[in-house]
Structure formats: C-alpha cells, structure tokens
Amino acid sequence: MDSVMKTCDGLEVKLSDKSLFARCLCLMTHSCRIEELQPKRTEDEDLNKTMADIPLVFGPLRSFMDRDDQVDLELSCFSNMSVTVVFVPNIGIHTVLLSFISQLFGLQKDQADYKHAIFAVHGPSILDKTHLVNLLSAGYLDFIQIYDVMHGFIFKPDVDDKMLLPSQQADASYPQQGSLGAFLRNICVLVACNIQGRAVNKSMKLPYLKPVKKLLVDYLINRSSSATLTWLNVFLERIRSSIFSMDNLILKIRDPEGDEVFGLIIGSMLDNVFKFRAKDNRYKHHEEWANSNCCIETVCASAMVIFRQPKSG
C-alpha cells in the first residue's frame, strides 16, 4: 500500500488506505510482481500450469472506484450496471490465455512484447475465479456470445515523462470511449508507474475523466439565468390546495434528539406538482416540464423533510 500511495502522491485526489481504488492498484501491482518473481519455467512446465494458478484480478466495476466528490459521474452511473473488470498480469503466462487476449486485442505475432492487459465487459456477474477461468478457457468466440466487451487496453509497463505508455485498445463490441476508457487507461499508467517505482507527475491530475465536483461547479458557473415565469406562480397558486390534500406528504421520522415527529416531504410535494401539471396544456411532454422547473437546487431540495421539534414550542 505504501508504494501505491507514493506513486499516486502527485494526483490531486489523496487516497487513503481504505480507498477501493488504492486497494485494487495494490492487487494489480502485486499480481504483476508475483509473476516477475516466478522462476523461469521450461516449455513442459508452462503446458502443465493451469489457468487457476494465474493471479488474475477481477471484480465489478464499482469495486475498482471510490464514490466521492472526485469520481466521474458518468462512470459512477455506469458502475451500477453489470460490468466486470479483469486485469491480466502477464498475457503470455499460459497458451490458452495468450490465445484469448490475442483475439480480443487483434494482436499479430510481431506484437508479442505487450505484457499486461485490462478489459471491462458487460454481462452476467462473474462470481468467482473458477467461473472466470472457465469463461476464458472456453475461448474468445464463446466468451463474446455471453459478454459485450466495453473497453480494454493491452500495454507495456514503460511510462514516459508525459505519462504515456505503449498500448493498444481492445476490439470492443460496444466501445465506451469516454469515462470508462479514460479510467482504464489511467489504471494502466498507475500500475506501470508502480512497477517502475516512480510517482505520477502533473500530466495526470486525476484517475477520472471529469470529477463530479468539477462537473457541478462548471454547471453552476455556466448555466443561464432562467426567465421569471409569472404564469408558473399563477399555476402553482391554482393547484396549491390539491397538492397539500394528497396523503403522501406526511412522514413519521425521528428528530436529531430521538423524538418521533411528523415531517413534510419536499420530494412528494414536487412529485404532486408534476402529477397535476399533466392537466395543464402548457406541458405536452416530460422534457418540457423538466426544462422549465428542474435545477440542481430542486434536486437537492427533494431529499429534504421539514419538521418541527416538540421542544421548540
């Protein structure tokens, strides 16, 4: 973990020992070093080595990332899907594995100097190593009948001063070039830096394409001021009694002191406004309502509950 922290010290985001991202980098780096420390085997020993002996690192995409204010919003949403990331520390360690990776990345015989691979696939969850080994052993053509390859890189651990490294993209079924591609490529760079024992420089600021914190700041700075909608106030005044007569507004909660109180749910109030707007001819589609009423403040307010503490009188 210490070596990973040292490698990532140049990033704007500071990782902790509880970081999922840091732990995954540790596992990937450790799997590479395990293979480097293995004594050179004869051809017969290589043939006798089973796929189960290979220190593969894999898991759902959400287990490779930290969901904080620095994470990429698109990537965070994408991780809610059934997406599995697989890291291979040495593609040439087994003939079956080499054949699979060669087809996945379209490798030619003169490109055998690539060593590490990482790829993300969408499909049924890969539950354990035996499951993954069986899938890889079945061959590439059978694999892509079940899984869609989203993105991937095969690379050499040779990072230059601009944080670039020799790599090649996977032959993806449904290429996800944005946040996922940037994330996997940055993982490759950080693993390579860790293997080389060097820290990242200012060429890489974050492991993500665009952190949600920056996304929201840019949105708030650049959004245009909405025009005053006088007619909207009239509309809300007209349906106010209907909104507050609904039975979904009140919720029993416990206040900070542990007392049971009844609260008014802002989210339900906004939902009722949306339901009643269907009777107004101004809105033919959901998008029209969203364009004139939704903003980041509304979204945040929808999570609030208003209540009065008994002791306040």
C-alpha positions as CSV (number, residue, x, y, z in Angstrom):
1,M,0.0,0.0,0.0
2,D,2.9,2.4,0.8
3,S,4.3,2.1,-2.7
4,V,0.9,2.8,-4.3
5,M,0.4,5.9,-2.1
6,K,3.9,7.1,-3.2
7,T,3.0,6.5,-6.8
8,C,-0.3,8.4,-6.5
9,D,1.1,11.2,-4.4
10,G,1.1,13.5,-7.5
11,L,-2.6,13.2,-8.0
12,E,-5.0,16.0,-6.9
13,V,-7.1,13.4,-5.0
14,K,-5.4,12.0,-2.0
15,L,-6.0,8.3,-1.4
16,S,-6.4,6.6,2.0
17,D,-5.6,3.1,3.0
18,K,-9.4,2.5,2.9
19,S,-9.7,3.6,-0.7
20,L,-11.1,0.9,-3.0
21,F,-9.2,2.3,-5.9
22,A,-5.9,2.2,-4.0
23,R,-6.6,-1.4,-2.9
24,C,-7.2,-2.5,-6.5
25,L,-4.0,-0.9,-7.6
26,C,-2.2,-2.8,-4.9
27,L,-3.7,-6.1,-6.0
28,M,-2.9,-5.5,-9.7
29,T,0.7,-4.4,-8.9
30,H,1.2,-7.4,-6.5
31,S,-0.1,-9.8,-9.2
32,C,2.5,-8.4,-11.6
33,R,5.3,-8.8,-9.1
34,I,4.3,-12.3,-8.3
35,E,4.8,-13.2,-11.9
36,E,8.1,-11.4,-12.1
37,L,9.4,-13.4,-9.1
38,Q,8.4,-16.8,-10.6
39,P,11.5,-18.8,-11.7
40,K,11.7,-19.3,-15.5
41,R,9.9,-22.4,-16.4
42,T,10.5,-25.0,-19.2
43,E,8.1,-25.4,-22.0
44,D,6.7,-28.6,-20.4
45,E,6.2,-26.8,-17.1
46,D,4.3,-24.0,-18.9
47,L,2.0,-26.5,-20.5
48,N,1.3,-28.1,-17.1
49,K,0.5,-24.8,-15.5
50,T,-3.3,-24.5,-15.1
51,M,-5.3,-21.3,-15.6
52,A,-6.3,-21.5,-12.0
53,D,-2.7,-20.7,-10.9
54,I,-2.7,-17.3,-12.7
55,P,-3.1,-14.4,-10.3
56,L,-5.9,-12.6,-12.1
57,V,-7.5,-9.5,-10.6
58,F,-11.2,-9.1,-11.3
59,G,-14.4,-7.7,-9.9
60,P,-17.4,-5.5,-10.6
61,L,-16.5,-2.0,-11.8
62,R,-17.9,-0.4,-8.7
63,S,-15.3,-2.3,-6.6
64,F,-12.4,-0.5,-8.5
65,M,-13.5,3.1,-7.7
66,D,-14.3,5.4,-4.8
67,R,-17.6,7.1,-4.9
68,D,-16.7,10.5,-3.6
69,D,-16.8,14.1,-5.0
70,Q,-13.8,13.3,-7.3
71,V,-15.4,10.4,-9.1
72,D,-16.6,10.7,-12.7
73,L,-20.5,10.9,-12.6
74,E,-20.9,9.0,-15.8
75,L,-18.6,6.3,-14.6
76,S,-20.3,6.1,-11.3
77,C,-23.7,5.6,-13.0
78,F,-22.1,3.1,-15.4
79,S,-20.8,1.1,-12.5
80,N,-24.4,0.3,-11.4
81,M,-24.7,-1.9,-14.5
82,S,-23.4,-5.5,-14.5
83,V,-19.9,-4.6,-15.7
84,T,-16.8,-6.7,-14.7
85,V,-13.2,-5.5,-14.9
86,V,-10.5,-8.1,-15.5
87,F,-6.7,-7.5,-15.1
88,V,-4.2,-9.9,-16.5
89,P,-0.7,-9.5,-15.1
90,N,1.1,-11.5,-17.8
91,I,-0.7,-12.4,-21.0
92,G,2.0,-14.9,-22.1
93,I,1.8,-17.0,-18.9
94,H,-0.5,-19.6,-20.5
95,T,-1.1,-20.5,-24.1
96,V,-4.9,-20.5,-23.7
97,L,-4.8,-17.1,-22.1
98,L,-2.5,-15.7,-24.8
99,S,-4.8,-17.0,-27.5
100,F,-7.8,-15.3,-25.8
101,I,-6.0,-12.0,-25.4
102,S,-4.6,-12.1,-28.9
103,Q,-8.1,-12.4,-30.4
104,L,-9.5,-9.8,-28.0
105,F,-6.9,-7.2,-29.0
106,G,-6.2,-8.4,-32.5
107,L,-2.5,-9.0,-31.8
108,Q,-0.1,-10.0,-34.5
109,K,2.9,-12.2,-33.9
110,D,5.3,-9.2,-34.1
111,Q,3.4,-7.6,-31.2
112,A,4.3,-10.2,-28.6
113,D,6.1,-7.7,-26.4
114,Y,2.9,-6.4,-24.8
115,K,2.7,-7.9,-21.3
116,H,-0.3,-6.7,-19.2
117,A,-4.0,-6.4,-20.1
118,I,-7.1,-4.9,-18.6
119,F,-10.6,-5.0,-20.0
120,A,-14.2,-4.4,-19.0
121,V,-17.2,-6.5,-20.1
122,H,-20.9,-6.2,-19.7
123,G,-22.9,-9.3,-19.0
124,P,-23.8,-11.8,-16.2
125,S,-21.8,-11.2,-13.0
126,I,-18.6,-13.2,-12.7
127,L,-18.9,-14.6,-9.2
128,D,-15.6,-16.3,-8.5
129,K,-12.2,-17.2,-10.1
130,T,-13.4,-20.7,-11.2
131,H,-16.2,-19.0,-13.1
132,L,-13.8,-16.6,-14.8
133,V,-11.2,-19.3,-15.6
134,N,-13.9,-21.4,-17.2
135,L,-15.1,-18.5,-19.3
136,L,-11.6,-17.7,-20.5
137,S,-10.7,-21.3,-21.2
138,A,-13.8,-21.7,-23.4
139,G,-12.2,-19.4,-25.9
140,Y,-12.8,-15.9,-27.2
141,L,-15.6,-16.8,-29.6
142,D,-17.7,-18.5,-26.9
143,F,-16.9,-15.6,-24.5
144,I,-18.3,-12.9,-26.7
145,Q,-21.6,-14.8,-27.2
146,I,-22.3,-14.1,-23.5
147,Y,-20.4,-10.8,-22.8
148,D,-20.0,-7.5,-24.6
149,V,-16.5,-6.1,-24.4
150,M,-16.9,-2.4,-23.5
151,H,-13.2,-1.3,-23.4
152,G,-9.8,-2.5,-22.7
153,F,-6.0,-2.0,-23.1
154,I,-3.0,-4.1,-23.5
155,F,0.2,-2.4,-22.6
156,K,3.9,-2.4,-21.7
157,P,5.0,-1.0,-18.3
158,D,7.1,1.7,-19.9
159,V,5.7,5.1,-18.9
160,D,7.4,8.3,-20.3
161,D,7.6,11.7,-18.7
162,K,4.2,12.7,-20.3
163,M,2.5,9.7,-18.6
164,L,2.1,8.0,-21.9
165,L,2.8,4.3,-22.4
166,P,2.8,1.9,-25.4
167,S,-0.7,0.3,-25.5
168,Q,-3.4,-1.0,-27.8
169,Q,-7.2,-0.9,-27.4
170,A,-9.4,-4.0,-27.3
171,D,-11.7,-4.9,-30.2
172,A,-14.8,-3.7,-28.3
173,S,-18.4,-4.8,-29.1
174,Y,-19.9,-1.6,-27.8
175,P,-16.9,0.8,-27.2
176,Q,-17.4,3.1,-24.3
177,Q,-14.7,5.7,-25.2
178,G,-15.5,8.4,-22.6
179,S,-15.2,8.0,-18.8
180,L,-14.6,4.2,-18.8
181,G,-11.9,4.4,-21.4
182,A,-10.1,7.2,-19.6
183,F,-10.4,5.3,-16.3
184,L,-8.9,2.1,-17.6
185,R,-6.1,3.8,-19.4
186,N,-5.2,5.7,-16.2
187,I,-5.2,2.5,-14.3
188,C,-2.7,1.1,-16.8
189,V,-0.4,4.2,-16.3
190,L,-0.6,4.0,-12.5
191,V,0.2,0.2,-12.5
192,A,3.1,0.8,-14.8
193,C,4.4,3.7,-12.6
194,N,4.1,1.5,-9.5
195,I,6.0,-1.3,-11.2
196,Q,8.7,1.2,-12.2
197,G,8.8,2.7,-8.7
198,R,8.0,6.2,-9.9
199,A,5.4,8.8,-9.0
200,V,3.0,10.3,-11.4
201,N,3.7,13.8,-12.5
202,K,1.4,16.8,-13.2
203,S,0.5,15.3,-16.6
204,M,-2.1,13.2,-14.7
205,K,-4.2,15.1,-12.2
206,L,-6.9,12.5,-11.5
207,P,-7.7,8.9,-12.4
208,Y,-11.1,10.0,-13.7
209,L,-12.1,11.9,-16.8
210,K,-14.2,14.6,-15.2
211,P,-14.9,14.6,-11.4
212,V,-18.5,15.3,-10.3
213,K,-17.3,18.2,-8.2
214,K,-15.9,20.0,-11.2
215,L,-18.9,19.0,-13.3
216,L,-21.3,20.7,-10.8
217,V,-19.1,23.8,-10.4
218,D,-18.9,24.2,-14.2
219,Y,-22.7,23.7,-14.4
220,L,-23.4,26.4,-11.8
221,I,-21.0,28.9,-13.3
222,N,-22.1,28.5,-16.9
223,R,-25.8,27.9,-16.6
224,S,-28.0,30.7,-18.0
225,S,-30.4,32.6,-15.7
226,S,-33.9,31.4,-16.2
227,A,-36.5,34.0,-17.0
228,T,-39.1,34.9,-14.4
229,L,-42.1,32.7,-15.0
230,T,-45.1,34.7,-13.8
231,W,-47.6,32.3,-15.2
232,L,-45.9,29.5,-13.3
233,N,-46.7,31.2,-9.9
234,V,-50.3,31.6,-11.0
235,F,-50.4,27.9,-12.0
236,L,-48.9,26.8,-8.6
237,E,-51.3,29.0,-6.7
238,R,-54.2,27.4,-8.5
239,I,-53.2,23.8,-7.7
240,R,-51.9,24.5,-4.2
241,S,-54.9,23.1,-2.3
242,S,-54.8,20.0,-4.4
243,I,-51.0,19.5,-3.8
244,F,-51.4,19.7,0.0
245,S,-54.5,17.5,0.1
246,M,-52.6,14.4,-1.1
247,D,-51.8,11.7,1.5
248,N,-48.2,11.2,0.5
249,L,-46.8,14.4,2.1
250,I,-46.5,13.4,5.7
251,L,-43.9,11.0,7.1
252,K,-43.2,10.0,10.6
253,I,-39.4,10.4,11.4
254,R,-37.1,10.7,14.4
255,D,-35.6,14.1,15.0
256,P,-31.9,14.6,16.0
257,E,-32.9,14.1,19.7
258,G,-34.6,10.8,19.0
259,D,-38.2,12.0,19.4
260,E,-40.9,10.9,16.9
261,V,-42.2,13.7,14.8
262,F,-44.2,14.2,11.6
263,G,-42.4,15.8,8.7
264,L,-43.4,17.3,5.3
265,I,-41.7,15.6,2.4
266,I,-40.5,18.1,-0.2
267,G,-39.9,15.3,-2.7
268,S,-43.5,14.2,-2.5
269,M,-44.7,17.8,-2.8
270,L,-42.7,18.3,-6.1
271,D,-44.0,14.9,-7.3
272,N,-47.6,16.1,-6.7
273,V,-46.9,19.3,-8.7
274,F,-45.6,17.2,-11.6
275,K,-48.7,15.0,-11.5
276,F,-51.1,17.9,-11.6
277,R,-49.2,19.6,-14.4
278,A,-50.5,16.9,-16.7
279,K,-53.8,18.6,-16.6
280,D,-52.3,21.8,-17.9
281,N,-52.0,22.3,-21.6
282,R,-48.6,24.1,-21.3
283,Y,-46.9,20.7,-20.9
284,K,-47.2,18.0,-23.5
285,H,-44.1,16.1,-22.6
286,H,-41.9,15.3,-19.6
287,E,-39.0,17.2,-21.1
288,E,-40.9,20.5,-21.2
289,W,-41.7,20.2,-17.5
290,A,-38.1,19.4,-16.7
291,N,-36.7,22.2,-18.8
292,S,-38.7,24.9,-17.0
293,N,-38.7,23.6,-13.5
294,C,-35.7,21.3,-12.8
295,C,-32.4,22.6,-11.5
296,I,-29.7,21.3,-9.1
297,E,-31.3,23.2,-6.2
298,T,-34.6,21.4,-6.8
299,V,-32.9,18.0,-6.9
300,C,-31.2,18.7,-3.6
301,A,-34.4,20.1,-2.0
302,S,-36.3,17.0,-3.0
303,A,-34.3,15.0,-0.4
304,M,-35.4,17.3,2.5
305,V,-38.0,16.7,5.1
306,I,-39.4,19.7,7.1
307,F,-40.4,19.1,10.7
308,R,-41.0,21.0,13.9
309,Q,-39.3,19.8,17.1
310,P,-41.8,19.4,20.0
311,K,-39.5,21.2,22.4
312,S,-39.4,24.3,20.3
313,G,-43.0,25.0,21.2
